Amino acid sequence: MTRKVTIRDLAEAAGVSVTTVSQILNGKGERFSLDTRRRVHQLQEEMGYVPDFNARNLIMKSAQTIGVLVPNLGNPFFSMFIRGVQETSREQHFIPLIFGANHDEKLESYYVEELIKRAVDGLIIASASITGEAIDNILKKNGIPYLLIDQNGGPSLDRVQINDTQGGELAADHLLSLGHERIVVLMPEKPTQNLRIRVAGFKRRLAEHHIDLPETATIHSPMTKLGGYQATAAVMAQHPTAVFAINDETALGLMRGLHEQGVRVPADISVLGYDDIDLDEYVVPKLTTIHQPVVTMGQQATALLINRIKDQRQAAQLVDLPVNLQERESTAPLK
């Protein structure tokens, strides 16, 4: 079996000390000649030398690794979010370790603890189930920088903030402009804070137009395609002219269920989603939705966390990201 090339092998081939090679490869070789630096890098490529990760951590006092915990890796929203995390991590020479907890609190806590054991420099947690107690006991006591997503105003010092109030208002404005008043809201039974803010903005704008939604107009379902699909009968029982689904996944599942029941979208019922995931452009009809910049959210969250890792004493960082209506084909004027 071929032996792994070591830093000592590379140093011997270059005719320099191990310390010289280490400093050059870690970006601290300015005091060495350009010829020496070029020779070390050329030999590294020729010999296929890959620095030992653990040894590098000891030298740099940083793993340059961040943990990323999301509820569901299969959800297109989080796939887009992770894309943003990966792009910025690579630019900053950090490695993201990404885990999906599948909405399991015990699994989530396990991943957080294991990531800390492996000396990650910081954590991005996009989860509704992590508690303040867990943050105090695990993250703060270990001095781990972290950033929470979808918990506006939560314990996270740094925040990437989406204007969910405005998003809810935009959704209401759009349906009102089309003449809809008999509207159903499709949302989870235990919504996160950002979802509550979103729905509150939606209902408040309706109330400004003297439309008060009865309790029966709010139908609870998981935020998945299956959840939306299974809510079809309950939605139809309310005889709405329009549905505001709390996310696109739910909206897409509902559209499939309505199609199977012979209900035409948008001719019979308009369906409005929220998020603007990639799939919205590839269904028939294309989904009208409230766009939130999910990839940018991942990029900004990563940038803020890395800033915090580099300087834990800096002031709180806040990034506000806009939302806007993405009008397509699933909503139409009331006839």
WOCORCOR-V100377 format. One record per run of one state. SS is the DSSP state (H for helix, E for strand, C for the rest). FROM is the first residue (numbers start at 1). TO is the last residue. Records with the same first field share a line. If there is no record, write none. Layout:
SS=FROM-TO ; FROM-TO
//
This chain:
C=1-6 ; 15-17 ; 26-33 ; 48-52 ; 61-64 ; 71-75 ; 92-94 ; 101-104 ; 118-121 ; 127-131 ; 141-144 ; 149-158 ; 163-163 ; 178-182 ; 188-192 ; 209-214 ; 221-224 ; 231-231 ; 238-241 ; 246-247 ; 261-269 ; 276-277 ; 283-287 ; 293-293 ; 311-317 ; 322-322 ; 327-335
H=7-14 ; 18-25 ; 34-47 ; 53-60 ; 76-91 ; 105-117 ; 132-140 ; 164-177 ; 193-208 ; 215-217 ; 225-230 ; 232-237 ; 248-260 ; 278-282 ; 294-310
E=65-70 ; 95-100 ; 122-126 ; 145-148 ; 159-162 ; 183-187 ; 218-220 ; 242-245 ; 270-275 ; 288-292 ; 318-321 ; 323-326
//
